[in-house]
Amino acid sequence: MSDNKAWSGRFAEPVAELVKTYTASVGFDKRMAEFDIQGSLAHATMLARAGVLSDADLAAIRDGMEAILADIRAGRFDWSVDLEDVHMNVEKRLTDRIGDAGKRLHTGRSRNDQVATDIRLYMRDAIDRIVTHIRELQTSLLDLAEPNAATVMPGFTHLQVAQPVTFGHHLLAYVEMLGRDAERMIDARRRVNRLPLGAAALAGTTYPIDRHYTAELLGFDDVCQNSLDAVSDRDFAIEVTAAGSLVMLHLSRLSEELILWMSPRVGFIDIADRFCTGSSIMPQKKNPDVPELVRGKTGRVTGHLMGLLMLMKAQPLAYNKDNQEDKEPLFDTVDTLVDTLRIYADMMRGITVKPEAMRAAVLQGFATATDLADYLVKKGVPFRDSHEVVARAVKLADTRGCDLADLSLDVLKEFSPLIEQDVYAVLTPEGSLAQRDHVGGTAPAQVRAQIARWRGLLA
């Protein structure tokens, strides 16, 4: 019988139609077609160098693959579910074009090491794109932070006003997070960039292959050193998805803040109309849909991470069909990350800051109370004692409905005779900021220095 399969000779009946549909992966793995062709050309080049393929066969394979790639890019390639996956679709088309030379391409390899190679080539490219978009978002954040290096806003703990910070300093916190995200991606890339091709089905091959030469052709740093491991593990995909989950987690935190800041009850910022939608019933509404969706899509990516972990759980060596399920969550993770980072980089350029509202909020929560405590410590009062003194002063100000800076010097002296006129320099938000002039601090000078530092790192 012939079922148009690479393995059909062993079977007495064709695959059921439902099974074909259920087991086929071409519907999603065809996005790896260019990487599949790239890997096949390197494999063929290596086989020719080893004397396994003739120069004529290699030339025919190259010409055939060039034509197939052109068809794929032009949308002229007809993908067949009967051929299961991207690999068999490309190989069948190649064989139809060039005859027996196409049949010889698969010498010395299996679909097991072929797909492992394709996915690594895809992931390497995806990581490079993701890192580029992370850098673009960091630049957008710096562009917003720079004019707001001295813009006073409340810093929060427990979502309660804590101490004054600058809006620029707040944004730089996300620049730092994204910097670590990029580091994780780049570090994961080192483990992605190892060549499985040559492991064949699971045990290697009897042909005189040169795996290091293939790795050199494809730009891999090294080869996978164990054939069983090379074809069966997807830890590199899990690692990249974990790194991607952290990117989304960080953007989800920023999303939550943007949503809160845009609320009329807070009113710290406005987001450009092009990133928002209205209500079908309430004409006054302007909804921050993009950050809300980013917050939601974070669960989607984290869910993919959990799915990949469970996919690999308890799989015996070596390759199992379970691993076909790695691609859809991985592809969707990459798509979600790229789209989110791109739209966020643009959205941050569409933020309007409302400094008056930010400064007014600072004055509502006794944000300079710690500064008064530090002032007393510098006068010789033990911190725990100064803490108690300030707590009583805050209680009085709260009762009077005013800020600490609104209490007269005579009233403040009732709490400690060490308090002098110079205390008012530290009780203003600007005075509080100016005192935190050290690396990592929120003083405007330090914020500007960090912006300059990051500009240099991203250049």
C-alpha positions, 0 to 999 in steps of 0.5 A: 500500500502507499499512504504518501507517508515516509513510513507507510511500508510497515502498515497494512491499512491507511491512517484513519482520517480523524487520526490524520487530522488529530496527529498532523502538525503542519497547520502550525509548524509550517511557520518553521519552513524557512528554518527547516530549509536552512537546516536541510541545506546545511545538512546536505552541504555537510553530507556532500563534504563527507562524500555521502552526497554527490556534488550534483545532488547537492546542486539539485537540492540547493536549486530545488530548495531555493524554488520552494522557499520562493513559493513559500514566501509568495504564498504559493505553497500548498500544505498537505495534512496527509504529509503530517508536518512541515518537514515531509511537506518540504521534502515531498515537494523537493522530491517532486521537483528534483527526483531521487536527489530529494530522496537522498536528503534525509540520509543520516538524519531523522525527523526527531533531530530535524524538528529539534534543530528547526525549533532551536533555529526558530527560538534563536531568531525569536530571542533576538527579536524579543531582546530587540523589542525589550530594548526599544521599550526600555528606550521609550521608558527612558524618553518618558523618564528624562523630562520627569526626572524631578517630577514629584510623585508618591512612592507607595508601599501596601498601596499607601503613600510612603515617601516621595519619589520622582516619576522618572525614578519610578519608570526606571524601576521598570527599565531595570526589570526589563534589563534583567529580562533581556539578560535572561533571554540572552543567557537562555540563547546560549543553551538554545544555540546547540545543534541537535542535528546528527543525533538522528532518531535517538542513537546517532547515525552510521554515516561519516557526518561532521556535526561541528561543520554543520553547527558552523554552517548554521551558526550554532555555538556547539553540538548537543553531546548526547543523542538521546538528550538532543532529540528528546528534551525541550528544557530550552523551550521551557526556559525561554517561556519562563523568561517570557513569563517574567517579561509579561509579569513585569509588564502586568505590574506596569499595566496595573499601575497605568490603569490606576494612574489613569483612573479619574480618582488618581489622575496621574497620567492620560494614555493617548486615545489610540490605545483606548476604547469607549463604552457602548452605553456610557459615552464618557468612558475612556477605557485603558484596554491595552494595559488591561489586555496585557495584564490578561495575556500575562496569564496566557503566557504563564499558562503556556509555561505550566503546559510545557512543564507538564508536557515534559513531566515523566516522559521516558527517553527518547523522543515521544509524540507528546513533544509535538505539543511544544510548538503551539504554546511556544509560538503563541508565547513568542507572538504575544511577547513581540506584540506586547513589547511593540505596542508597549513601546509605542504606548509609552510614547503616548503618555501624558503626565499630570505633575500637579495631581502627582504632587497633590497626592504626595501631600495627602499621606505625610510622605515626608514623615521619615524625613522628619525622623531622619532629621531628628536622628541627625540631631542625636535622637535615637531612631526609635525615639525619633520614630515615636516623636514623628508618629505623634506629630503625624497624629496631630497633623492628621487631626488638624487635616494638614501636612507636617510642613503646615505645622508651625515651628512652635507646634513642632517644638512641642514634640522635640526642642531640637527641631529648628527652622531648617526642618522645613527644608526637609519637610517639602517633597523636593527637600525629601528627594534632594536628600536621597542623592546616592546611587539608586536613590530618587534624587533628580541628579541620580535619576538623570545619571541612571538615565545616562547610564542606560542610554550608554548601555542601550547604544 
